[in-house]
Amino acid sequence: MTEKKNARTAARNTTANAGTNAKANAKATEAKAKDTAHQAKEAAEQAETTVGNAAQSAARTATRAAHVAADKAVATSRSVAANGPKKAAEAAGTAWMVIKARKVLTTATGAGAAIAGATVVVLRQRAARRRRRPLARLTGGRLGV
């Protein structure tokens, strides 16, 4: 009988211990789950902050790029506006010089044409001389053309 009592007591103790152990394990698991949920919540908040910062950074970068492009466009338009009158003045100066020196230019053009014509005549004569045969050259073109 004592053995039966000891067995029953041991079974009760084991069952009670198992229940106590199960409760302790459940509490530990619940604590771990709460901790994990808290960490997940913090990670989500951190991700949200990171996404917000990235969006703000992208907006700042786009704004800077737009400002740089606008500044370059303004600088280009200013340089075009500044160089336009200079080019017009240069063209007008050249035209005025041509008008003032028209007599000299006319004379120089005529002299250049005369020199070009004389050069052509001389070159043609030399070419004609080269075509003669030796006998024609000796006789000045009278014999053996």
MOTA-V661241 format. One record per backbone hydrogen bond with DSSP energy under -1.0 kcal/mol. CO is the residue of the C=O (numbers start at 0). NH is the residue of the N-H. E is the energy in kcal/mol with one decimal. If there is no record, write none. Layout:
BEGIN
CO;NH;E  CO;NH;E
END
This chain:
BEGIN
0;4;-2.9  1;5;-2.9  2;6;-2.5  3;7;-2.8  4;8;-3.1  5;9;-2.6  6;10;-2.4  7;11;-2.9  8;12;-3.1  9;13;-2.6  10;14;-2.7  11;15;-3.1  12;16;-3.3  13;17;-2.8  14;18;-2.4  15;19;-2.7  16;20;-3.4  17;21;-2.7  18;22;-2.3  19;23;-2.5  20;24;-2.9  21;25;-2.5  22;26;-2.5  23;27;-2.5  24;28;-2.7  25;29;-2.6  26;30;-2.4  27;31;-2.6  28;32;-2.6  29;33;-2.6  30;34;-2.6  31;35;-2.8  32;36;-2.6  33;37;-2.5  34;38;-2.6  35;39;-2.5  36;40;-2.3  37;41;-2.4  38;42;-2.5  39;43;-2.3  40;44;-2.3  41;45;-2.5  42;46;-2.5  43;47;-2.4  44;48;-2.3  45;49;-2.6  46;50;-2.7  47;51;-2.3  48;52;-2.7  49;53;-2.6  50;54;-2.4  51;55;-2.4  52;56;-2.6  53;57;-2.5  54;58;-2.2  55;59;-2.4  56;60;-2.5  57;61;-2.5  58;62;-2.2  59;63;-2.6  60;64;-2.5  61;65;-2.2  62;66;-2.3  63;67;-2.7  64;68;-2.4  65;69;-2.3  66;70;-2.6  67;71;-2.4  68;72;-2.3  69;73;-2.4  70;74;-2.5  71;75;-2.5  72;76;-2.4  73;77;-2.2  74;78;-2.2  75;79;-2.4  76;80;-2.4  77;81;-2.2  78;82;-2.4  79;83;-1.9  82;86;-2.3  83;87;-2.2  84;88;-2.4  85;89;-2.2  86;90;-2.3  87;91;-2.4  88;92;-2.5  89;93;-2.3  90;94;-2.4  91;95;-2.5  92;96;-2.2  93;97;-2.1  94;98;-2.1  95;99;-2.5  96;100;-2.2  98;101;-1.1  100;104;-2.7  101;105;-2.4  102;106;-2.4  103;107;-2.8  104;108;-2.5  105;109;-2.5  106;110;-2.7  107;111;-2.3  108;112;-2.2  109;113;-2.3  110;114;-2.6  111;115;-2.3  112;116;-2.4  113;117;-2.6  114;118;-2.3  115;119;-1.9  116;120;-2.1  117;121;-2.4  118;122;-2.4  119;123;-2.3  120;124;-2.3  121;125;-2.2  122;126;-2.1  123;127;-2.2  124;128;-2.1  125;129;-1.8  128;131;-1.2  132;136;-2.2  133;137;-2.1  134;138;-2.0  135;140;-3.2
END
